[in-house]
Amino acid sequence: MKLVQALRRLAFGGLLAAGALMTGGTKAEASHWCSHCHYEWVVSYVPRQVPYTKVVKVVDHYGYPRYVTKTFWRTVQVPVKKYVKVCY
C-alpha cells in the first residue's frame, strides 16, 4: 500500500514539473511559435548511381580482338520533390 502511494506521489510530482516547464517561458520564445509559416514543394537534386552498357573491344590471350558488352556505372543528379516548412 505504501508503495502504491509513493508511486502516485511520484507520478503527480512529475506531472506538476512538466506543467511548469510547458507554461514557463518568455514572450520572445512565445512569438517564435507565432511566426508566419507555410509549406511548399521544393525540388532538390540527389546523386544516384545508374548502370549503362557499352560495347568495348578486348583482346583475348591469343591476341585476337573481340567485342563484349560491359556494364559501367555513372553518377547522375535526380530531381526529388520535398514538401518543406518555410517560416519567416
C-alpha positions in Angstrom: 0.0 0.0 0.0 2.8 2.4 0.9 4.5 1.6 -2.5 1.3 2.5 -4.4 1.0 5.8 -2.6 4.7 6.6 -3.2 4.2 5.9 -6.9 1.2 8.1 -7.1 3.1 11.0 -5.4 6.0 10.5 -7.9 3.7 10.5 -10.9 1.8 13.5 -9.7 5.0 15.4 -9.0 6.2 14.6 -12.5 3.0 16.0 -14.0 3.4 19.2 -12.0 7.0 19.6 -13.1 6.1 19.0 -16.7 3.2 21.6 -16.5 5.6 24.1 -15.0 8.1 23.6 -17.9 5.4 24.0 -20.5 3.8 27.2 -19.1 7.1 28.8 -18.3 8.8 30.9 -21.0 9.4 34.4 -22.1 7.3 36.4 -24.6 10.2 36.2 -27.1 10.0 32.5 -27.1 6.3 32.5 -27.5 6.5 34.8 -30.5 8.8 32.3 -32.2 5.9 29.8 -32.4 3.5 32.5 -33.8 5.7 33.3 -36.8 4.1 33.0 -40.3 4.9 29.6 -41.7 3.7 27.7 -44.7 4.6 24.6 -46.6 5.7 24.4 -50.2 7.2 22.0 -52.7 11.0 22.2 -53.2 12.9 20.4 -55.8 16.4 19.2 -54.7 18.8 17.1 -56.7 20.3 13.9 -55.3 23.2 12.0 -56.8 22.3 8.4 -57.9 24.4 5.6 -59.4 22.9 4.5 -62.7 24.1 1.5 -64.8 24.7 1.7 -68.5 26.1 -0.8 -71.0 28.9 -0.2 -73.5 30.4 -2.4 -76.3 34.2 -2.5 -75.8 37.0 -4.2 -77.7 39.1 -6.6 -75.7 42.0 -8.8 -76.7 42.0 -12.4 -75.6 45.1 -14.4 -74.5 45.8 -15.4 -78.1 46.0 -11.8 -79.2 42.7 -11.7 -81.1 40.3 -8.8 -80.6 36.7 -9.4 -79.8 33.8 -7.2 -78.8 32.0 -7.7 -75.5 29.2 -5.8 -73.7 30.3 -4.4 -70.3 28.2 -2.6 -67.7 29.5 0.6 -66.3 28.2 3.0 -63.6 27.8 6.7 -63.7 26.5 9.3 -61.2 23.6 11.4 -62.3 21.6 14.1 -60.5 18.0 13.0 -60.0 15.4 15.6 -59.0 13.4 14.9 -55.8 10.4 16.8 -54.7 10.1 17.5 -51.0 7.3 19.2 -49.0 9.1 21.6 -46.6 8.1 24.1 -44.0 9.1 27.7 -44.7 9.0 30.2 -41.9 9.7 34.0 -42.0 
